[in-house]
């Protein structure tokens, strides 16, 4: 079973996790690509916004407006109450259908959300709704942990267990290192890269690009692992 993010304790523990690695190799490249593609004067939907970490980074990066949605009211409250939220707003979603008109947003992001869903049918519903609410020419970014870097111990987390081969849709443990030295263990779903392509294509996105960013952020005694990208970013365009 995936981690229950409606649980306030889980939400609070996740807030303690320092996501500097996700920022450097995930959020920052995403925001740079987004601004290069569409410019900063845009409206962005943050689907599965959680406590608003990605939304705040978009605002700090110069994006004009951000609308965050999440199933967890606890997360929405956290995001809404943050003093650095800027020109962003947050709303709880309770159904599969988003309460936005067709062709509303210039872009959408979905960061570490697909891996929290254990059913492909749910992923397709999310992708279809985002496709519907994007304007023609709009871009949808999906950012997740890299399924090809299972069991690699990065400086702040490890996704899956070493030497374990996970099947598509299998639940796997993820170990997050907290600042106090403890480890917060959560459970995610392992999706193969082909699944992302298939879901995005079936939702109506015809052009899908894959980006993987890596650096030397692995322990020095594991030199052979230093070029494993910890995250994958899919860029899907609506025509």
N, C-alpha and C positions, 0 to 999 in steps of 0.2 A: 504494500500500500504506500502511495506517495505521502509525503509530509502534509499534514493538515495546516494550511496557512491561515485558516480561520481561527486557529488557536492562538490566543494572545501571547502565551509563553514562547511559542515558536517564533512569532513575529518579533518579539522583543530580543530573543537570542540572535535572530538573523540581523537585526539592526546593529548588534555589537560587532558583527563580522566586518573586517576592514577589506573592502572590495577594491583596493588599489590596483590589483592585477587586472580585474575586470575593467577598471577604468582605463588603464594604459593600453591594453590589447583588445578591448571590446568597445566600450562606450566612446572613447576618443576617436578611433578610426571610423566608427559609425557616424559620429557627428561631423567629422571632416568630410566624409564621402557625401553625406546628406547636403551639406552646405555647398560643396562643389557641384552637386547635381541640380539643386533647386534654389540655392541661395538661402539667406536667413529669414527673409520676410515671408514666412510660411506658417501654416497651422499644422500641428502634428498630433496624432492620436497615439497615446502610450497605453497599449492594451496589456493589462496585467501589470499595472504600475507599481503595485506593492506600496511601500512607504514613500515612493516618489523620488528615489535616488536617480534614476535615469532622467526623469522629467526635469529635475533641478539642474542636472548637467546640460540638458538641452537649452534651458533658459540661460544658464551661465555661459553657454557657447554662442549665444546671440540669437537663438530661434525666437521668433516673435510670440507665438502662443502655443501652449501645450495643454491638451485635455487628457487626463489620466482616468482610466476605468479599471476596476478590480472587483472581484467577487467578495472580498473581505472588507467589511465595514471598518474593522480595526485598522487595516492598512490604509484605507481611504482617510480615516480620521488622522492617522499619523502624517500622511502626506499633506492634508489640508492645513494642519496646525504648524507646519514647519515655517519658520520665519524667512527662509530663503526661497520660498516657492515662487516668488516673482509672478509673472503673468501666466500662471497655470491654475487649472481647476481640476477637481477630482470628484468622481461619482461612482457609486456602487452599481454593479450590474447584477441582475437577478434572473435574467433569461438569456437564451442564446442570441436574441435579437438586440442589437445596439439601438439605443434611442436617439439615433442621428439620421438625418436624411441622406439619400444617395448623393454621391459626389460632394461630400462635405469637407474632407481634409486633403491637404497637399501631400502628406506623407503619414506613415504609421510605423511604429516600432513595437516589437514583441520580444522583450529581453528575458531569457531564462523562464519562459512560460510554456513552450511546447514540451519541455522535459518534465513539467509538473502535471501533464495530462497523460493518462495511461490508455486512452482510446483514440484511435485514428479518426473516428467519426467526430470527436470533439475538436481535433485539430482542423479538420475540414470545415466545420461550422465557423470556427474562429477566422480562418483564412477567407472564407466566402463573405463573411460580414465585413471584414476589413476591405476586401476588394470592392464591395458595394459602396462603402462610405468614402472611398478614395475618389478624387477627381481623375478624369482621364490624364494620363501622364504621371499620376501619383506613384510613389515608391513605398514599398513595404519592406522593412528590414526585420529579419528574424535572427536574433543573437542567442546562442546556446553554448553549453560546454561541448567540446569536440568529441564525437564518438570514436575518433581514431586515437585519442590520447587517454584511453581508459587505463587506470592503474599508475599513471605518471604522477609522482609527488611534486607538485609545484610549490612555490614558497608559501602559499596561503591556503591551498586546498588540494584534495585528491578526489577525482571522480571515478568510482568503481574500484575494484580490487585488482591488484597486480596478477597477471597470468590467468585472468578470468575472461573468457570470451562471452560477451552478452549478445543475446539474440534481439532482433528488432521488437521493441515493445516490452522488453524485460525490465523489471524494477531493479535498480542498483543503488548501493549506498554512496553517499557523497560526504566527505569529511572536511569540515570547515574549521580552520584554526582561528580561535578567538584570541583577542589581545591578552587575556589573563592566563594564557597557556593551555586552556582546556580545548577540547574538540567538540564541535556541535555536529552531530551526525544526522543527516537528513536522507530522504529517499527520493530519487528521481526516476524517470523512465528513459531507457536507452533507445534512441531512434537513430537508425542508419541514415547516412546522407541521402540515399536514394528516396527515402520516405519524405524528406523535406521537399525535394524536387517534385515528387508525385503529388503531394498535397497542394503545393503552390500552383502547379500546372492545372490540376483539377478545379481549383478555386477560380481559375480564369486568368492567372498571370502567365503570359506567354514568354517573357524574357526573365530568366532567373540566373543570377551570377553568384558565385561562391568566393568568399574572401577568408583567408586564414592568416592571422598575424602571430608571430612568435619572436622571442628573444632568448637571452641566456638565463632566464629566470628559473633555473633549476639548481639543485645543490651541486657543488663543484665535484663531488665524488660520483656524479652521474653524467659525465661529459657527453656520453653518447645519446643522452635524452634531450639535450639542450635545444634542439630545433623542433621539438614537438609543439605545435600550436595548441594552446589550451582551449581556444574557443573557435566556433565557426560563425560566419555571418553570411546570410543569404540576402541578396538584394533582388526583389521581384518588382517589376514595373507593370502598371496597368495601362493598356492601350484602348 
